[in-house]
Each structure stands twice: as structure tokens, then as C-alpha cells.
Amino acid sequence: MTAMTTIPAPRPHPQHRDTYRAFRPIATRWMDNDVYGHVNNVVYYSYFDTAVNGYLIDAGVLDIQAGATIGLVIETQCNYFAPLAFPQSIEAGLRVAHLGSSSVRYEIGLFAHGESTTAAAGHFVHVYVDRQSRRPVPLPQALKTALQPLCN
């Protein structure tokens, strides 16, 4: 029997501020900290959601109450490089790595206010679906137009 060699994936590195296309401020909250004195890992995903959906709402392409099309998260991932903690201010950098026919891969970098590299960086993929049927639909043109400035 031959031994199988596994090649490790390249180790992720912090991202630089200039690789993101738009920024949104996020205020940390007391409840975000865990017993170790820093923001708990699960809260970072909340920050990702807040940054992306805030951008979409401000662009006028997401109606969370009555929009016919909604984005469902089907994949998510995060790498952590430096701790964040309340009461720090955070800046979330946004970019779009892939704009498909019914899906979008958002990449988000979380920066401590004023820092040049990410404390955490990750992504999530939204599949856009009809609110009622939950079946995939083509990305609305208004959404594509709003996302174009975020594309790499």
C-alpha cells in the first residue's frame, strides 16, 4: 500500500485595506465580548451580515420586509488574525469576488478602526431566491448594478 501525501492548503494571511471596495462602520457591543475578553468568533458572522445587508439596504436593493427577492446564505467562512474587543470601533471592508446568475460571493474584511490589515477576513455566498417559493431566481438588474462597484 502506498502512503498518500496530503498537501496542506496555503495558510491565510491578513488582507490589506486597499483590496476592499467599500467600507462600513460597525460598533462593537459589550455583549460581543466573551469570557476571554475579546469578540467571540460567532459574532464575526453577524458583523459580515450587518455589513453586506447594510450596504444593500443603503443602495435601495434590499427590502427586508416585502422584497420579492431575498438572499439566503449557503456558504460561509472566516479566518481570524488579531483580536477585536468592545469598545473598539470596526470598519468592515466589502468586495464581491463572484457575481453569478443567481448567487453572489461577498468577501468581508474586519479592521480595527484605522488599522491597515484585517483582524479577520472571510466570505459568504448568497443565493438569491423568490421570497415565497424559496427557489433561485436571476439576480435583479438593480442588485447587479449596486454590486458592480464592489467587484474585483
N, C-alpha and C positions, 0 to 999 in steps of 0.2 A: 504494500500500500504506500502511495506517495503522500508525503505531508503537503498540505495545502498552505500556501503563503497568503496571508491577508495583508494588503497594502492599506495602511491607515489613511483616512481622509485628511486632507490638509487642515491644520489647526486654524480656526477662525481668528481673525485679528480685528482690533477696533477699526472702525471706519472714520474717515475724515469728514469734517463738516461740508467741505466743498463737493462731496459726492451726492448730496441731497439737494432737491429742487425747491422745497418749500419747508417752512418751519412753523410750528405751533407751540405756544407756551402751555405747560401743564404744571399745576400747583400740586405738590405732594400734600398729603393729609396725615395727621397724627396716626390714624388707623392703618396707614400703609406700612408703617414700621412693624417688624416682627420682634421677637424676644432677643434677637441678636443685634438690634439697634440699626437695622437698615431695611430698606423696602423689601418686602417679601417677594420671592420670584414670581408668584402667580399674579401680582399686581401689575407687573410689566405688561402683561397681555391686555389688561384694562387700559393702560396708557396707549397701547397700539390702537385699540378700538376707538378710544377717545380722539386720538389724532386723526385717524382716517375719516371717521364719521363726522367729526367737526369740520374737516376740510370739505367733505361732500355737502353737508348742510349749508355751510357758508357759500359754496358755489351754486346753491339752489338746485342740486340734482338728487338730493335725498330728502324725501318726506317720510319721516319715521312713523307718522300716524296714518297716512292714507295713500302713500305712493303705490302704484300698481306693481313696480319692480323693487325687489329688495335683494341685498347681498347676504348670502349665507357663508360663513367661514367653513372651509373644508380642509384647510391645512394651516398649521401654524408652527413657528419655531423661533427660538430666541437663544442668543449667546450673551453671556454676562462677562464684562471685563473689569468693571470697577463698581463699588457700591454707591447707591444713592440712598438718601435718608431724609425724612422730614426734619427740618423745614426747608430743604433745598427747593429751588425752582428748577424745572426741567424744560428743555426745548426738544421737541420731537421733530426730527428731520423726516421728510417723506419723499419717496420716489416710487415710480411704477417700473418694475422690471419686465413685466409682460402684460400686454393688453390683447386678450383673446377675443373670440367671438361672443362668449358668454361669461368669461372669467377675467379676473384681474389679480396679478401678483403685486401686492404692495410691499415695499421694504421700508422699515422704520428704524431710525437710529435715535436712541435716547441720550441726550447730552446733559450733563450738569451745566447749569447756566454759565455761559462764557467759555466752556471748555472746547477744545478743537477736535477731540476724538470721542467716540461713543463710549458711554458706560455700559450700554447694552445695544445690540443690533439684532434684528430679526425680520421675519416676514409673516404675512398671512395671505391666503388666497381666498378671494370672494368669488363664488359662483352666483351670478345674478339670475333670479327666478321670479316667476309670477307670484305675487303675494298669496293668491288664493290656491292655485294648483301646486305650488312649490316645484314646478317644472322649469328647467333652464329656458331662458329667453335671450335673444340677442341683446348686446349692450345698447341701451338707448343712445342716440346720437348726442344728446345733451351731456350725458355722462362721459362719452368718449372725448368730447370737446373739453370738458372740465379736467379730464385726466391727462390730456396731451402735454401740458406744461410740466407734468411730473415724470414723463417718460425719459428714460436714459438714452 
